[in-house]
């Protein structure tokens, strides 16, 4: 049995505003941290080169965190917002033809 839930205009507006805020935050972060995109692409290509046709952007985000915290041993705090995973997945697949389709993405809510 499927339970359908209707959202009021106010609830839809809140969802839209939150998605717009996430997108704006992502765009600022991406512009200020181009190395994050470069490394995500590098690690995604390593996945593809290992023979995987599809993979999780979440796993690659964790790999990036490992890279900064363990391999580089950065003293500066490095934070990567989980809200950005789907944005990076879409951006990578749109800009890197060889990686198109490697991530499964859902429709954005707003």
C-alpha positions in Angstrom: 0.0 0.0 0.0 1.4 3.4 -1.0 0.9 6.3 1.2 0.8 9.6 -0.7 1.8 12.8 1.0 0.8 16.1 -0.4 3.1 19.0 0.3 1.7 22.4 0.9 2.9 25.4 -1.1 4.9 26.5 2.0 6.6 23.1 2.3 7.5 23.1 -1.4 8.8 26.6 -1.0 11.0 25.5 1.9 12.4 22.6 -0.1 13.1 24.8 -3.1 14.8 27.4 -0.9 17.0 24.7 0.7 18.0 23.2 -2.7 18.8 26.7 -4.0 20.9 27.4 -0.9 22.8 24.1 -1.3 23.5 24.9 -5.0 24.7 28.4 -4.1 27.0 27.0 -1.3 28.3 24.4 -3.7 29.1 27.0 -6.4 31.0 29.1 -3.8 32.9 26.0 -2.5 33.7 24.8 -6.0 35.1 28.2 -7.1 37.2 28.5 -4.0 38.5 24.9 -4.0 39.3 23.8 -7.6 41.7 21.1 -6.3 38.7 19.2 -4.9 37.2 18.8 -8.4 40.6 17.8 -9.8 41.1 15.1 -7.2 37.6 13.8 -7.5 38.1 13.4 -11.2 41.5 11.7 -10.6 40.0 9.2 -8.1 37.0 8.5 -10.4 39.3 7.7 -13.3 41.2 5.3 -11.0 37.9 3.6 -10.3 37.1 3.4 -14.1 40.6 2.2 -14.9 40.1 -0.6 -12.3 37.3 -1.8 -14.4 34.3 -0.4 -12.6 31.6 0.9 -14.9 29.6 2.4 -12.0 30.7 3.6 -8.6 29.6 5.6 -5.6 30.4 9.3 -5.4 30.1 8.9 -1.6 33.0 6.4 -1.6 35.1 8.8 -3.6 34.3 11.7 -1.2 35.6 9.4 1.6 38.7 8.6 -0.4 39.3 12.4 -0.8 38.9 12.9 2.9 41.4 10.1 3.5 43.8 11.8 1.0 43.8 15.1 2.9 43.8 13.7 6.4 46.0 10.7 6.1 48.2 10.9 3.0 48.8 14.7 3.0 48.5 15.0 6.8 47.1 18.4 6.5 47.1 20.5 9.6 44.3 22.7 8.3 40.8 21.4 8.8 39.4 20.0 5.6 35.7 19.8 5.4 33.7 18.4 2.5 30.0 18.8 2.8 28.0 15.7 2.0 25.3 17.9 0.4 27.7 18.5 -2.5 28.1 14.8 -3.5 25.3 14.9 -6.1 26.4 18.2 -7.4 29.9 17.0 -8.0 28.7 13.7 -9.5 26.6 15.7 -12.0 29.4 18.2 -12.8 32.0 15.5 -13.3 29.7 13.5 -15.7 28.8 16.7 -17.6 32.4 17.9 -18.0 34.4 14.6 -18.3 33.1 12.7 -21.3 35.0 9.5 -20.3 33.2 9.5 -16.9 29.7 10.1 -18.2 27.3 7.6 -16.5 29.8 6.3 -13.9 27.5 7.7 -11.1 23.9 7.0 -10.6 22.0 10.2 -9.7 18.5 10.8 -8.7 16.4 13.7 -9.8 17.0 16.8 -7.6 14.0 17.6 -5.5 13.8 21.3 -6.5 
